[in-house]
Amino acid sequence: MFKVTPTAATQIQDSASNGGAEGMALRLAAIKHDDGSYDYKMGYDEVSEDDITFKSEDVSIVIAPEYVPLLDETTLDYVEMDDGQHQFIFLNPKDVNFVPPQIA
């Protein structure tokens, strides 16, 4: 199952509110490359008939069926990479570039 962290959920909800996308679902997609690496896409969108929909941390998520196997077991987080520089990251154990977070 795909999960959203509480920190990511707050940022998603703030972004939707500030960007005029309130009430829209967060659409997720992934592409797996031949070398085993992944590219991820996300944005606010309407739900289509065939989409898989669910909630995580009170965020409505929508994924097209073909992307579900690629995103299963993935966690979306929002972290500080450098001083003052925050970004969304996808923690996907199937991605060859996945590095588990270090516990302090």
Residue pairs with C-beta under 8 A, 6 or more apart in sequence:
1 54
1 72
1 73
2 28
2 54
2 56
2 61
2 63
2 71
2 72
2 73
2 74
2 75
2 76
3 56
3 57
3 74
3 75
3 76
4 12
4 56
4 57
4 59
4 61
4 75
4 76
5 57
5 75
5 76
5 77
5 78
6 57
7 77
7 78
7 79
8 57
8 59
8 76
8 77
8 78
8 88
9 56
9 57
9 58
9 59
10 78
11 78
11 86
11 88
12 26
12 59
12 78
13 58
13 59
15 21
16 22
16 24
16 26
16 44
19 44
21 44
24 44
24 45
24 46
24 60
25 44
25 45
25 46
25 47
25 53
25 60
25 61
25 62
26 42
26 43
26 44
26 45
26 59
26 60
26 61
26 62
27 42
27 43
27 44
27 45
27 62
27 63
27 64
28 40
28 41
28 42
28 61
28 62
28 63
28 67
28 71
28 76
29 40
29 41
29 42
29 63
29 64
29 67
30 38
30 39
30 40
30 41
30 67
30 70
30 71
30 74
30 90
30 92
31 38
31 39
31 41
31 70
32 38
32 70
32 94
33 39
35 96
36 95
36 96
37 95
37 96
37 97
38 70
38 90
38 92
38 94
38 95
38 97
40 90
42 76
42 88
45 62
47 53
47 62
48 62
48 64
50 64
50 65
51 62
51 63
51 64
51 65
52 62
52 63
52 64
52 65
52 68
53 60
53 61
53 62
54 60
54 61
55 61
63 71
70 92
70 94
71 92
73 92
73 93
73 94
74 90
74 91
74 92
74 93
74 94
75 90
75 91
75 92
76 88
76 89
76 90
76 91
77 88
77 89
77 91
78 86
78 87
78 88
78 89
79 86
79 87
79 89
80 86
81 87
91 98
91 100
91 101
92 98
93 100
